[in-house]
């Protein structure tokens, strides 16, 4: 029997997921920024700033930004290197990398940034390479989440920092029905209207619901090589930052 995995609420053969995820982001890339602003009312920008402020970035460090094709986290981290260090932006999707590279070049962010296409579950870097590894709104799209975590831990130096920003579980129970209605009724229609792609945004909403809750994900991180893992809810748990260190 062929192994399966989830793609939103659907079950598909494991080997198909990476292709389908790539197709989703190929489809939405042109309207990606606009849709993020519409979906979150711009709050995703505050979440990203909050997340990066938690990192102990210092000049001279090597940083890996997984699923970082838009360049949003890299743009926030880059000034803190003060022109001394390197950020590798790593993403599955060539079109997202092209978008991010163009945006950062327009802002003059060129020196010390590399752009590499590839799968988060097969990082092409040596053990103990990076001081920091980040992943923003990408871990839930991985076929094997634990494999991706282990790969990021593998390439971290001992004591290196790991940070994940991801949609999570609403912690304010009375607001859950309203959040569900917005997620399943409004967001796919926004995707249809703005990006002409309802199905991709339906998948993205469903993928959020399939992602583990905050404590379950924290335990998953600890079980795969991280210590001191803590999480911080954002906007009542709509998103969460998980932060830890390589043991």
N, C-alpha and C positions, 0 to 999 in steps of 0.2 A: 504493500500500500504506500502510495506517495505521501510524504509528509506535507502538512499544510500549515499555513499561518494566517493571521487576520490581516485583512485590508479593509479598514473601517469595520463595519459589522459583518462583512463577508469573509468566508474562508476560501483561500486560494492556494494553489501549489506554492511551496516555499520559493522555488526558482523564479516565479513570476513577479514577486513583490518588488524587487529592485527596479525592474523595467516599468512597472506601473507607477511607482513613486517618481521615477524620472519623468514619465509622461505627465504626471500631475503638475510638476514644477515647470516643465517645458510650456505647458498650457497657460499657466498663470503668471509667468515671469513679467510680461509687459505691464500688467496692472498690479504687481505684487505690493508695491509700496502704498498705492492708493487703497487697495483692499485692506491692508493691515491697519491703516488709519481709520477706515470706515468701520471695520470689525471691532476695533478696540477703542474707538473715539480718540485715537492718538495716544492712549495710555501705554501702549507697548514701548514707546520711547522712554517713558519714565521707568518702566520695569527694567529695561536694558541698562539705563544709567545706574539704577540702584544695584543691579547685579555686579557690574564692573567695579563699583566703589568698594565692594567687599574683598576684592583681590589685592594682594600685596605685590603689586607690580613695581619692579625696580629697573633702572637702566642696566643694560647688558643681558637681560633675560631672553630666553628662547620660549616663545608662546605658540601653541597650536590652537587654532580656532576651527573646530570641526563643524560641518554644516554651516559654514560661515559665509556662504557665497554672496550674500547681500552686502557684506562688509560692515554691517551695523556695529557689531561688537568690536571688530578690529579698529574702526574709526575712533571708538571711545578709549581703547587701550593704547593706541599708538602714541599719543602725546606723552604718556607716562613713562615711555622708554627713553624719552629725551634724546632721540637720535642715535641711541646706542642699544642695539638688540635686534631681534627678528620676530616677526609674526608670520606664521604659515597659515594661510587661509585654505581650508581643505573642504571640498564639497563634491557631492555625487554628480551635480548637474553643471555642464559646461555653460549653459545660458545664464544660470544664476551667477556663476563666477564672472562671466563677462559683464553682467550688470554691476556687480560689486566693484570690479576693477575700474570700470568707467566712472562710477560715482566717486570713488576715492581719488582717482587721478584728477577729477575736476576740483577736488578740495586740496590738491597738492600732496596727498598722502601716497607717496611712491617708495621712498627709501625705506629699506628694512621690511618690506612686505612681499611675500611670495604667494603665488596662486597655483594650487595643485588640484587636479580633478581625481577623484577616487572614492572608493567605498569605505565608510567608517569602520566596517568590520574587518578590513584588511589594510591597516595603516602601513605605508611603505617607509617607515622610519625605524631606526635602531632603538633598542632598549635604552631607557634612561637618557633621553635626548632633551626633553622640554622641562622648563620650570613650572609652566602653567598649561593646562588644557581646558578649553571651554567648549561648550556646545549649547547653542541657543535655538530652541524650537525645532530641534532636529532628531533627538533621540527616539521620539515615538514613531518616527518613520523608518527606523532600522528594522530589518527582518529579524535579527537576533539581537535584542537589546543588551543582553548580558555579554555577548561577544564584543559589541562595540565598547561597552564599559571596560572590559578587560584589556582591549587594545589601547584605549586611552591611558589606562593605568600603566600598562607595559611601557609606553613611551615616555612616561613621566619620570623625572629624576626622583630618587628617594626623598621623601618630604615635599615633593611637588604638589601644587594646588590643582584641584579639580573643581570646576563650576558648571552646573547645568541649570539653564533657565528653560522652563517648560510649562505649558498649560497643565493644570492639575485639577483637584477636586474642590468644589465650592465648600467652604467651611461655614458659611452662614446659611443654615438649613432653610429658613423661611424664604430665602431668595431663590432656592433651587428651581421651583416651577417657572419663575420668570426667566431665569437664565436658560433653562431648557427650551422655552418657547422662542427666545431670541436666537439660540444656537441652531435649532432644527427648523425653524420657520423663516426667520429673517435672513440669516447669513447665507444659506444656499441661494435665496432669491437675489441677494446683493451680488453674489458671484455670477448669477445668470445675467443680471442687468449690467454690471460694470465690466466683468471679465468675459462674458458670453460663455460661461462654463459652470453650470450648476453642479455637475457631477463631481468635479474636483473639490469644490468647497463642501459638498456633502461628505466626501471622504475625509476632509480635514477635520470637520466637526466630529464625525464618528471616531476618528483616530484619537481625538482628545478623550472621548468617553471610554475608550478601551485602555487608556494609559493607567498604570497603577496609581493608587492614592499616595499622598505625601510620605506616610510612614513606611508603606510597602516599598516604595522606591528607595527610601533612605536605607532600608535593610538590604535591598538588592545591591546598593553601592558598597555597603560594608562587607557583604558576602563576596564581593569581587575585588577586594584589595584596597579599599579606602578606609581611613580611620577618621575619628572626630567628625563624622558626618552630621550636619545640621541642615534643617530646612527652614525657610522663611516664606510665609504666605504673602502674596501680593493681591491687592484688591479682593480680599475676602477668600482667597484660595483659587481664584480664577487661574492664576499662575503661581508658580513657586520657584524659589531659588534653592538648589541643593549644593552644598559646599563641603568639601572634605580634602584630605591629604593622603598621598600615597604612603602606605604603612612601611 
